[in-house]
Amino acid sequence: MTKNDIQLKAIAALTALRGGVGADYVSELLGEVIPTRFVVPDTDDPAEVGAAMLNQLADPLSALINGFVLAFETVAVAYDQTDPETSTDAILQALALSIARDAD
């Protein structure tokens, strides 16, 4: 699966959630970007095996995160161009404060 395919999965997942599609479908969709097979080095060193698996997960997860960020940035720019009463930055700050309060 290419980087673009994975970014499209992220955008499709967001679109599906906003459209009311079930979380199970979205989880399946996002699960498709995770490799189902790994190349594991022939070693008894668990750290080396873990590092190999992590390296194989890094690219698809990075592409997935990039897809979410790209989607958010596109929607945020479009929203801010409508001259709203509350900017995207202010909404994000309020969300961060809410999460920080909930963590206490």
N, C-alpha and C positions, 0 to 999 in steps of 0.2 A: 504494500500500500504506500503510495507516495505522500509526501508532505501536503500537497494540495488536497488529496483525497481525505486525509485526516482533518485538515482545516474545514473541509466541507462537512465532515461528520459533526464537528463541533457546532457549526452554524445550523445544520439540520436538527441537532439535539435541542438547541435553543428555540428554534422555530417550532418544533414539535411540542415542547413544554408550554410555550406561549399559546399554542393552538389547542391545548387541552389533552394532548395525547398522554397516555399513561406513563408513569415513571418506569415501569418494567420495560416498555419499548425503548425508552430513551437510554436506559442502562444497557440494554442489548446493543443498541446503536453505538454507544461509546465503547462498549466492550470489544467491538470489532477492531479497534485500533491497537489493542494489546496483543502482542505476539502470543501464539499458542504453542510455539516450539522455540527452544533456546539452544544455542550452541554452547555447551558446557565444557570447559577445559578438563583434560584428563589429569586430575590432581586430587590429593586428599586435603588440600587447603580450603577450608570453607570460605575464607575471606576472598580467595581468588575466584571461586565459583560465584560468590555473591557479587563481586565486582563485575564479572562477565555478564551476569544477568542484568545488573543495573545498567551497564552500558547499552545493552540491547533494548532496554525499556526507555532509556533517556530520549532517544530521537522521536519515537511516536508520542510520548507524553509531552515533549517540548512542542511538537507540531500541534497537538490538541490544545495546549494552553495558548499557543499563538493564535489558533483559530478563535478561541473564546475572546481573547484580547482584541483581535481584529474586528470581530462582530461588535463587541462593546464599544470600541472607539468609533466605529461607523455610525452606530445608533446614537451615541452621545453627541457627536458632531452634528448629526441631523437634528437632534432634539434642541441643542443649543442654538441652532440657526433659526428656530421658531421664535426666538426671543421670549423664553419662558420666564415666569416670575422667579423660579428657583433654578439656578444653574446646575449642571451635572456635578461640578466640583462641590457645591453646597450639599447636594443630595448624598454624595459619597462621604463627605465629612460627617454628616448626620448619621449615616449608617455606621461609620467607624466608631463614633461616640457611643452609639447604641450597643454595638458589639462589645466595646470596652466596658461599658457599665454592666452588661450581662455576664462578663467574665469574672466580675468581683463577687 
